[in-house]
Amino acid sequence: MSAALSPDSWDDIAPARSVWLITLADLALLLVGFFVLLQAHREVDRTRLLAGLRSGFGAEAPAPIDPMAVARARVEGYAPGSAAADLAATIVWARDAARDKRTVITITGSTAPTGDVDPRTGSAAILAADRARAVAAALVAQGAVAPSRLILRVAPGTSRSVTLSVGFAGDPQLQAGDPQ
């Protein structure tokens, strides 16, 4: 005896739908919706938008990241315990490197691994900071770079030098003191 199929039993023999395909489509639609949201809020402060997204997911704000270096220069020739050096070539280099208002200059002062310390305090970290500060002060005094575009760091115990790194920081937030 042969059994006839009724329209009610057709669902029982229909091929199974791929569940992964439905999940993939849902994820793609969510991703498209996210990008539409971002485009719709182009005028919104990006810092506030990112902070809101982080808080929505329970994440803390990350520590500031130094801009990626695209060019470097080094000041050498420091006497042990001294923060004085010839900065004429460094000022010319920094003036040229700072023409793009989207960049910042990170100045890292350092000292030799042994015997290179501040004579008054005996501290290598203070001498490294003095070297970085002296370079920064010379750059600002000569009008090569605005103070708002300088980042100072110290790295005692590496070498008797100061390293300058130009990094891309994004769109400029022009300050009144920026040289043209």
N, C-alpha and C positions, 0 to 999 in steps of 0.2 A: 504494500500500500504506500503510495507516495503522498507526501505531505505538501500541501500548497502553502506558499509563503504569503502571509497577509501583510498589508502595509504597516501594521503595528510591530511586526517582528523584524522589519528592515534595520532598525537601530541596533539590533543584536548582532548583525553580521557586518555592519559598516566598519571600514578599517579604522583602527584607533588613531586618534589625532596625536600628533607629536607635541608633548607637553613642553619640551624645550623650546619649540618654535614660538609658542604663545608667551613664554617667559622672556625670550629674546625680544619679541615685539614690544612687550611691556617696558623692558629696560630701555629700548631705543626711544620709545615715546617719552619716557621720563627724562632721558638725556636731551632730547629736542626741547622739551618744556623748560629744562634748566637753562639752556642757551637762549631761549626766547626771553626768559626772565632777566638774564644778564643784559641782553640787547635792549630790553624795555627800560632798564634802569641805568642807561649810559651816563646820565647826568648826576647820578647819586655818587656821593663820596665813596671811593673804592675802599678806603680804610675802614669806614663804618660798615660797609657791606660785608667785607671779609670778617670783621669782628663779630657781626651778627651771625654769619654762617658758622664761625667757630663756636660761638656760645650755643647755637642750636644743636651742635653735635657734641657739646660738652668738652671741647678742646681748649687748651690755654693758648694764648697768643705766643708765637715763637719769639725767641730772642732776635734782635736785629741782626741781619746778615750783612757782612761787609760786602761792598760792591766788588764784582769780579775784576781783577786787575787786567788792564789792557796794555799798560806800559809801565816800566819801572826805571828808576834812577837811583844812584847810590852816592852818598857823600862819604868820602874816606879821608884819612889823613889826620885824624884826631890824635892828639898827644894823650898819654895815659892820664886820667883824672881831669881832662879838659873838655869843655863843650864848645870850644871855638874852632872854626874851620873856614876855609875859603868857600863861599857860597855863590860866587858870581855866575858860574856855569849852571848851577842848580836853579837860580832865579830865572835865567833865560829859558831853561828847559820847562820849568813849571808854568811860566807865562804862556808858552806855546801849548803845553798840555791842557791848560785850563781854558782855552778858547771856547771849547764846547761846554755850554752851561749845564749839560746833563751829566757832567762828571764831578767827582770829588777826588781829593788827594789824601791818601792815608800816609801819615808820616810815622815811621817806626824807629825810635831811637834804641840803640843797643850798645853794649859794652863788651870788652874782651872777657873770655872766661875767667881769667885770674888777674888780679892786681890793677884792674881798671875800675876805680871807685871814686865817688865824690870825696874830695879832700876834707870837707868840713864834717860830713856825717859818716863816711866810711861805707856808704850804700851804693851798690851798683845800679839798683833800680832808680834812685834819685838822679844819678849821672845820666842814665839812659833817657829819663824824662826831660832833663835839662837840655840834652842834645836835640831831642825832638822839638821841644818848645823853642829853642833858639832858631832852628830852621823855619818853623812855622812863623815866628815873629819876623824873621827876615823876609819871608814871602809876602806877608801882609804889609809890612812897612814899605816894600818896593812896589806894592800894588799889583803883584802877580796873581794873587788869589784872594778871594774874600774869605774872612774867617769862618763864615757859615759853610764853606765847602771844604773844610779841613777836618780830618779825623786824626787824633794823636794816639799812638800806641807805644808800649815799651816792651823790649825783649832783651833783658840783661843776660849777659853770659853767652852771647852768640858771636859778635865781632865788634870791633871798634869803628862803628859806622852808623849812618842814618839812611834808611831806605824809604824812598818815596814811590808810591804806587798810585797810578791813575785808574779809577774804576768808574764804570757806568752806573749812575744812581737813578736814572729815569728822567722823566720830564722835570724841567726846572721849576723850582719854587723860588722865583727871583726875589732876592732880598734887596733892600735899599742900598746896601753897601757893596753889591757886586760891581766889579769894574767892567766897563763896556769894552 
